[in-house]
């Protein structure tokens, strides 16, 4: 029997240290987990800093030794889809029995993305040099966020790295699928509005002026709609300070967007914008359901993977993507830290629907909170999917009608005086 010195987190997320006697490091980890502790560092007495940390399947472990990375290649960000593919491939290789270091080497050789290729190379170097996989990932925060790093750390401590990587891949796939659905719902109306504006500008600059010249010598008074259209055309063609008004409009629009982004980067501005997102008609409901789904899936995945609840809440708060949701999660964290249940602060926040609160309550009472959270996420993923599908089906005819009204109004304004002139000439 050997003595192992350890550092661990308890159920409240507080750091604790001590010594445990066990035949091996794996047995020491099992003893600590049985006591409700989550070890973050384990060293056999007499070996000091060179002792091994908690076990990670197929990983080379030990005290972290940062390795220099390739300058000018690492440090950038990558697309979520690339990270999702990398995670899935790594999980498959480790699950097949390939050691972690060999798996990273294989993925490095076949990776087409130069930034991710250099990052995987740096990960392999760090692991080979004695760092744990989670410590190596933490050195690249632009690619691997806190959620990713902490889940991998939990997988290392429990010796189920391949299981955690599979969960991470599934989480990323569902999150990306949900994001794509929301983005696809917004693409169609944006494209239609762009086409409508382009057609309107073309008519005002090239077509309307020719009709205005035609009716300039007309004796009869022009209809109101024609006056409005001709006035808009003059506005587009005017050249104050030798800059066309249309360019001036776009410049002012760009300045407005720039100032809005600056305001949105402040804490007060971000909170106001995120609050408006949740309150918007139709779209606000989709945003809320998407945020609830993200919260439930993130927290459920973390707790299922063995991350302590307080640490999981902190990670969920940082990855919520909405300040209003983040503040609600912070209140949940403070309540749980004081020994209260999750349900009370969730209900008091006013952000989460009653169904979510009821399912979380049942999950706490039955000891199946992670499973219940993942079920909530699945339910709200389906609701977001249905809502986006319904929104898209409604938006398509609405946008077509709007485009037809814009073009039809201009055409009507141009031909109404012409019809009036032909009618007058016929009467004469």
Secondary structure, DSSP 8 states (H G I E B T S, - for coil): -EEEEEEEE-TTS-EEEEEEEESSHHHHHHHHHHTT-EEEEEEETTTGGGS--S--TT---SS-------TTTSS----HHHHHHHHHHHHHHHHTT--HHHHHHHHHHH---HHHHHHHHHHHHHHHTT--HHHHHHT-TTTS-HHHHHHHHHHHHHT-HHHHHHHHHHHHHHHHHHHHHHHHHHHHHHHHHHHHHHHHHHIIIIIHHHHHHHHTT-SS---HHHHHHHHHHHHHH--GGGS-HHHHHHHHHHHHHHHHHHHHHSHHHHHHHHHHHHHSTTHHHHHHHHHHHHHHHHHHHHHHTT--HHHHHHHHHHT-S-HHHHHHHHHHHHHHHTT--HHHHHHHHS-S-HHHHHHHHHHHHHT-HHHHHHHHHHHHHHHHHHHHHHHHHHHHHHHHHHHHHHHHHHHHHHHHHHHHHHHHHHH-
